[in-house]
Amino acid sequence: MVEKLRSALRIVRSQLLLKAAAFALLLFWAKISGFSALSIFFFFLISVLLYFGGRVHSTAETLRSFIVLLFVSLFGVDMLNHFQFLIPAIVAFSFIFYIILGIKELAFARRPKWNYAKNILLSYLIFLTYFLSNRYDWFFGKYFLVFFGIVLLVTEWLFWLEKDFLKRRRVIALVISFLSLQLLWAVSLLPLGFINSATLMTVFVYIMLDFCKHHFRGTISKELIWKHFLVLCFSFAVIFAFTNWKI
């Protein structure tokens, strides 16, 4: 029986790998075609079919992440022109797509941990795409796209942490997203570079969401506050040490 289950899981994961490969090819086609209307249409259409096809456990658990991934992957790939950066970016986006499908189709044994990893990676890619872009072109448009992306991601994250208290989840999601937007503006003023800036923003979001997790569980303590304070100080020290402060 155990062997049959393992065999079934291997088949499911192989199918997910094929879907992730198809997602990568769609992204690559959109890039080499200059993001023509036809390539973007098929990118969205086939990606949606790949997402909703197969075994569906609960689309509500990962749907928001999937929506965020579709847009951030297109924006991210659009900005990259060098082959040595383009391929790793497409692989990264496809890997997240693989995780999203694996969570949805129960292909992973520890789904909450995979979900946590997926959220951290997706948050990092959102901020990396923002800081990598020319922020002064269409500034407010990009600014609020990041805001809505974080709202969707945080709302889904809180759905995993707490199934009840829908109104409280929505309020907390808006508060975290608003704070993230203010921190995004502040970090944008620092000459940290796009990698360090994205890393710092991801640390901020992780700390806020971890506080939310312990808030819902009633486990906020002095030890937790000190732990996050030390994590933040260590992150600042490492990021600032690797930053070129010449302006």
N, C-alpha and C positions, 0 to 999 in steps of 0.2 A: 504493500500500500504506500509506504513511504517512498519507495523507488518510483512508483507511478506518479506521485505528486511532484517529485523532483524532476522527472522527465517532462511533465506538463509545464512546470515553471520554466524549464530550459526552452521549451517551444515558444512559450509566451514571450520570454525575454528576447529570443531570436527575432520574433515578429516585431517587437518594439525597436530593436536595432535597425531593422529594415525600414521602419517608419521614420526613425531619426535620420537615417541615410537619405531617404526621400526628402525630408525637410531640408537637409543640407544642400541637396541638389537644387531644390526650388530657390533657396537663397542665392546660390551661386548663379543660377539662370537669371534671376532678377538683377543681379549685379552686372553680369556681362551684357545684358540686354539694355542697360542704361535705365533700369526701372521703368520699362514701358508699361502702359496700361494693361496690356495682355498678360505680361509676366506677373504683375502685382495681383491681378484678378485670379490667376491660377494659383499663385502662392497662397492667397487667403482661402480659396475654394478647396484646394487639395489638403491644406493644413487642417481645415475644419473637418473634412471627411476623415482624415487620419486620426484626429482627436476623438471624434464621436464614434468611429468604427471600432470593432472589436468588443471586448468585454467592458461593460460600463458599470462600475460600482456606484460611484456618486460623482457626477460632473461638478456639483456645487463645491466640492473640496478643492478642486484645482482649476476651475474655469477662469477665475480672475487672473491667476498666474499665466494661463495660456494666452489670454487677451494681451496682457502686458508683454509677454514674450514675442508675440507677433509684431507688435509695433517697435519695440526696442531693438529687435533683431534687424528689421528693415532699416531703421535709422542708423544703427551701428555699422552695418555692412556698407551702407551708402557713403559713409565718411572715410572708409578705408580704401586706399588706392594701391597700396603695395601688397604684392602677393604674399610676402612672408608674414604680414599681419592679417591679411584677409582670411587665409585658410584657418589659422588658429581661432579667429573670431567665429567663423562658421561652425567649427567643431565645438566650441564652447556653447553656442546657442543650441546646437543640435543635441548636445549632452543634457542641457536643461530640459529640452523637449522630451528626451528619453526618460528623465526622472519624473516629469509631469505625467507621462503616460504610465510609467511603472507604478506610481502612487494610485492613479485612477483605476488601473486594472489589477490591483492587488498583487503585483509581481514582486514586491519587496517585503521582507519579513518585518522590518522595523520602519514602518511607514512614517511615524512622527519624526524620526531622526532624518530620514530622507527628505521630508517636507521642510525641516529646519534648514538643512543644507541647501535645498533648492531656493528657499527664500533669501538666504544670505547671498548666494551666487547671483540671483536675479537682482537683488538690491544693488550689489556691487556693479553689475553691468549697466543698470539704469544710470547710476552716478558716473560711471566711467564714460558712457556715451555722452552724457551732458557735458562733462568737463573736457572731453576730447573735441567737442564741437566748437565752432566759433559762437560763443555765447552772446555776442553782441548783435548777431544777425537773428532777427525774429526772437529777441530776448524774452518778451513776455509770453509768446507762444510756447517756447521751449520750457520756460519756467513753470507754467501751469500744466504742461504735459507731464512734467516730472511729478507735480503735485497730484494729478489724477492717477498716475501710475502708482505712487506710494499709497494713495487712498485704497485702490483696489488690492494691492499686495497686503497692506496692513489689515484690511477688513477680512481677507481670507485667512491670514495668520491668526487673528483673534477668533475666527470661526473654529479653528483647530484647538485653540486653548480653552475656549468656553462656548458650549453649545447654547446655553441659555443667555438671558439678559441681552436681547437683540439691540434695544435702544442704547444700552450702556456701551456695547461694542461699537456702535456707529459713532457715538460721541467721542470715545477714546480714539477711534481710527482717525476722525477729523482733527482731534487735538494733536496726535502724533504727527500726522501729515503736515499740519500747519507749523509745528515746531521744526520739522525736518526742512520745510521751505525756508524758514528764517535762518536755520543753520547753514543751509545751502547758499544763501546769499552771503552770510558771513565768511564761509570757507572760500567762496569765490573771490573774495578780496585779498586772500593770502597767496603769496607766490609759491605754492606748494608743488605745482605740477599736477597733471591730470590723474596720475596713478595715486599719489599721496592724498590728493583731495578726495578721490572716490573712496579710498581706504578709510579715511577719517570719517566721512559721512556714513559709511557702512557700520563702523563701530558705534557711532551715535544711535543709529536706528536699532542695532542689536541691543544696546543697553536699555533703550526705552521699551522695547518689546519684551525683554527679559523681566523688567520691572512689572509690566502688565501681566505676564504669566504668573509671577509670584503674588501680584495683587489679587487676581482671581482665585488663587489657591490659598490666600491668607498666610503666606510664608515670607513676607517682607521682614527682614531683620537687619540689625546693625552689621552683621557679617556680610550680608548681601550688598549693602551700601558700600562697605569698605572694599569688597571684591571688585565692584564696578568702578569705584574711584581709582583703584590701583590699575585696572585694565585701561582706563582712560588716560591715566598719567603715563603708563608704559607706551601706549599708542602715540601720545603726543611726543614723547622722548624719541621713539624710533623714527617717526615721520619727520620730525624737525631735524634729526641728525642726518637724514638722507636728503634733505632739501637744500637746493642751491639758493642762497638768500641774496644773490646778486641781482639787482633790479636794473 
